[in-house]
């Protein structure tokens, strides 16, 4: 089943993101390579493709997992969690309708 992982950053998270980004991206690439990643990306803090120093307000990942608990376990092991980037992470079942 698909799950949405919706993460909210702490204030001024950009330096923390930069440090943990290589490991964070590597995990997403593994999901992609397994054919389980639907989409992933950051939420810019301002209305811009490149928010610059404004940074990001959070992240969204939609991926396939065996269960809600498996999705939560995966989210809890994110390098951004360990680095203190996220203030809050929600994991919810997701039903794709379109496209």
N, C-alpha and C positions, 0 to 999 in steps of 0.2 A: 504494500500500500504506500501511497505517497504521504509525506509529512512536510509541513512548512515549519521551518526554524526561523523565528523572528527574534532578532537580537537588538537590544538598545544599548548604545555606547554610554560610557561614563563621560563627563565633561572633559574636554581637551584630550581626547583619546588618540589623536593623530600620532604622537611620538610612540605610544604603546603599539599602535597598529603597525607602524613601520618596522618595529623590532620583530614582531611575531608573524608578519605577513608571509615570509617564505614557507614556514611550516604550515600555516593556515591554508595557503594555496596548494601545497603538496597534498594535503588531505582531500581537498576538493577535486584535485586532478585524479586521485585514486578512485573516488566515487564516479567521476566521469568515465574513466577507463573501464570501470565495471559496468557501465551502462545504466547507472542508477541516478545520476544527477540530471535533473530537469533544468534548473537554473540556479544561479548564485550570483550575488553581487552586493556591494555596499549601498547604503542610502545616503546620498550627499546631504550635508547639513544645510546647503543652500541650493537654489534652483539653477544648477550648472552641471554640465558633464564633468568639468574639472573644478571641484570646489576649492582647490588650493589650500591655504592655511585654515579655512573654515572646517575642513575635514569632513567627517561622516557622523551621522546620528545613529547608525546601526547597520544591520545586514539582514539579508533574506536568502535563505537556502530552501529549495524545494527538491526533495530527493526521495528515493524509494528505500524503505527499510522493512524488516520482517515484522516489526511491531512498534507501537508507541514507545515502549520502554527501550527498544534498540535505538530508536531515533533520539531519545533523551540521553542515553548513554553516549552516543556519538557526539551530540551537542555539548555535553558536559566535558568531553575530552578535547574540545577545540583549543588550539594554542592561544586564541584570543581570550578565552576564559582564564587560562593559566596566567596570561600576561596582564589581566585586569582591564581589558578593553571593554568588556560588557558589564553593564550594571544589572541587566535583566535579560533572560532568555526564555522564550515561550516555544513550546513544541506542540503543534496541533495537526490532527489528521487533515489531509487536503484532498479534495476531489477535483481533478482536472476536467473541465467541461469544454473549453475552447483553447487553442485551435484544434 
